[in-house]
Amino acid sequence: MNAMKLGWFSELNSELWPGVALSLEVEEVLHSERSSFQDILVVKTLTHGKALMLDGVIQCTEKDEMSYHEMISYLPLCSHPKPQNVLIVGGGDGGVAREVAKHPDVERVTLVDIDDRVIEVCKQYLPRLSLGLNNPYVNIIVGDGFEFLNHHQGEFDVIITDSSDPIGPAENLFKHAYYQLLKSALKPGGIIASQAGTAWANLDQVCSTFQHCKAVFPVATYAVTSVPTYPTGQIGFVLGSLTEQTNFAEPMKIFSGKDLDRMSLMYYNDKVHRAAFALPRFVEKALNNA
């Protein structure tokens, strides 16, 4: 891996955030391979525990992964009146599946990821994440999410797209046709959430993804969470609902402190939920014009 120099991992130059890269000091390289789709790297870092990188870009570290996985899961789940059947597109590391399966209303989880090697590597080296992959409520399918949606109409209450960035294997998950497929795979009143990038580094991409969602769903919005090891320290999600009355900024399901402890939630609560939709003016303006 040419991202490894003198005991440090640095993200490879990306067209999405040119001139910006995070570096992590590495104690040990645990695994490195080229799958049929991407480079997979797992390292043990000095300060952030184990970390997963795909194609030279940090996907998650043990220290801060909870803010991403909890938020992309509970923002949509707590905005739906009864999310019983949930689909996860991507998410081969297992983090979203781990969180979704905790929700008391969820009865069935289907995870579709194109790269079986990510699934197997995470099971071996990232057990805190891959808890979700071993949950009996979670059905894992290795395949293309785009094709899966083509063959499953009107089945899901909530669909969460936990993808890598819009280059490489995940490119099709950021296009208008994908959002049309998401809509057709939902039950009446269904909700979607998708990783949508950071406004600080790629505002055009955020607006483009939001525009695709808004063109398909009666209600669409954008929310953010803090992830220190992601570019600019922040990542966002687009959310869409088939119900015009949906108010994403006000959760329908509010967990007590005991509930949050029982579910081992470390980042999400109803206050953080509401705050995720409070956006800087420059982001609001850009999205209003999208």
N, C-alpha and C positions, 0 to 999 in steps of 0.2 A: 504494500500500500504506500503510494508516494505521499499520503497525508501524514505519515509517521516520520518525524524527524527529531533526533536527539531526545527521545523519550517523551515527546509530546504528540498528541493528535491535533491536527488543525483541519477544519473543513476545507474541502477543495473549492476552488473558485466556482461560484454558481451564477448563472445568468439572472437569477431572481434577486440576488443581493450582491452585486459586484463590489469588490473592495472591502467587504466585511467578512470576518471569519472568527469563530470562537475556537480557542485552544484549550485542551485538557491535558494535564500531566498524567502519563500512563505508567502504571506499575507493572502491568503484564498484559500481553496480547493473549486472549483466551481462545479466540477462533477467528479465522480469516478464510474466505472462499469466494469464488465467483459462481453464483447460481445461474440458471438459465435466463434470469431476468436482470440481475443486479449484483454488485459487490456487497458482501455481508461481512461486517467486522464487529466483534465483541471484545471489549477491553475492560480491564479493571483499572479504574482511575484512582488518583491519590485522594481526591476530595468528594467525588460524586458517585462512589460505588461503581457498579458495573454499568456499561453504556453500550448501546446498540447503534451502529452506523450503517446506513444503506447508501451505496454510491457516493461515499465520502461525506455524507451529511448526517449529523446527529439526529437520531429518531427519538431516543429517550435515555435518561440516566436514572438510576435508582433514587437519587436525591430529590429530583423535582418532577418525576413523571406523573405523580398523583394530580397535579394541577391541571394537566392536559386531559388525562383519562377520566377524572371525575367530572370535569366541566363538559366535555363533549358528550358524556353519557347523561348526566342529570339535568342539564339545561333542557334537552328535549323530553326526557322521561317525566320530569316534574311539570312539564307544560301540557301533558296529555292526561285526560281523565282516568284512563285505565290501560296502560301500555302492556298488554299481555304477550303479544307476539312481536319480537324485535329482530331485525336483520342488521348485521354489521357487515359492511363491505370494506375489505382490507382488514387492518387490525390483527395481522398475523402474530404480533408479539403477545397478544392475549390480554393487554391492559384494559381495553374497553369491555371485552367479554367479562372480565373479572368484576368490573363495576356494574354493568347492566344486570348481571345475574343476582346482585345483592338487592335490587329494587323489589319490594314486597309484592307488587302487582305483576311482575314479569313471570310468565309461565314457560316460555319457550324462546330460545336464542339460537339464531342461525348465523354462523360466521363464514363468509366466502372470501378467500384470499388466493391470489394467483400463484404465489410462490411458496410451495411446501417446505422449502429449505429454511425460510424465515421461521415458520412454525416450529420445525424440528430443532433448529439452533436455539430458539428462545426457550423451548421446553428443557433443553439441556443446560443452558448457561444463565437463564434469567427466571428462576423459579418464582420470584415474587410477582412477575408479570404473568407467567404462564399458568398461574392458578386458574385463570379464566379458560384456558384451553383444556383443562382437565375436569371442569365442572360438568356434572351429568346433565345439566339443563342446556348445555351448549353443544350444538351440532355443527361440526366443522366440515366444510366442503372446499376442496382445493379446485379452483377454477376462476374464470374471468367473471368479475362482478357484473359487467355490462351484459354478457350472455346470460347469466343467471337471472337478471331482472327481466330479460326478454321473455322468459318462460314462466314467470311467476307474477300473476296479475291479481291485484286486490287482496293480498294476503297479510300484510304487515301493518301493525299499529304505528310503529316507529322504525325508521331506517337511519342508521348512523354510518356515514362514510368516513372511516379513519384511514385516510390515504397519506402517502408521502406527497412530495410537492409535484406541481403540474409539469414535470419533465420525466421522461422514462416511462416505466410501466403504468404510472397513475395518470398520464396525460389525458386520457379519455374521460376521466372522472371529473374534469373541470369544464366540460362542454355542455352546450344547451341540450343536446340529445340525451345526455345522461340524466338531466333533471326531468325531462319528459318521461323517461323510464322509471325514475323514482316515483313520480306521481302515479303512474299506472300500477305500480306494485303495492300501493298503499290501500288500506281499507278506508271507507268514508271517515273523515275526521282525522286522518293520519298526519304524522309530523315527520319531517326529515331534519337532520343536522349533518353538515359536512365541514371538514377542515377547509379553511379559506384564506390562509396566509396572513401576513402582517402588514398593516397599513403604513408602518414606518419605513418599510423597505420596498414593498411592491404594491402600492396603492392601486395602480391600474389593474393588477391581477385580482385584487380584492373586489374592485368595482365590477369587473367582468364576471366574476363568479356570482356576486350578488345580483347582477342583472339577469343572469340565467335563472336564478332562483325566483326572482320577482316576476319574471315573464311567465312562470308556470304556476306559482302558488298564490292564492288570494292574499295571504299574509306572509311577508318575508322580512327578515331582519338580520342584523350582524351583531355578534357579541365577542368579547375578548377575555383572555385569561393571561396570567403572567407565568411564563416558563423561562427561567433565567438562562438555560442552555440552548434556547432557540434563537435564531437571528433576531436581534433587537430586543430580546427578552420577553416578547409578547407574540401570541398567536390568536387568530380569530376563527370564528365559525359562522357560516350562514345557516339560518334556520327557516324552514318553510312549513306552513300549515294549510290543510285543505279546509279548515274551519275559519270563516271570516271573523269570528268572535275571539279567536285566540289572542291572548295578551302574553307574549313570551316573557316580558319583564316582570310579571307577577306570577310566581309559581302556584300551581293548583295543589301540589302536594308539598307540605311543609313537614320536615322531620324534626322531632324533638332532639334535645341534646343526647338523651339516652339512645334514641334511634341512630344518631350519627356515630356514637361510640360503638354500638352493636354492629354497625355496618363498616366500622373501621375507616370512616371518611376523615381525611386529614386536611382537605382544602374546601370542599363544597359545604355551604349551608344556604338558607334562604336569603340572607343578607348579601352574600357573595353572588348569588343568582341574580338579584336585582341590579347589583352594581355592574355586572358584566355588560349590561346594555346601555350604560352611561358612557357615551363616546365623545372624544374631543371634537371641537367644532369643525376642524378641517376634514375629519372623517365623515361626520354627519353631512357636510356640504357635498362632498364627493359622492356619497351614496345617494343623496337626494337627486343628484344630477345623472346618476347611472341609468 
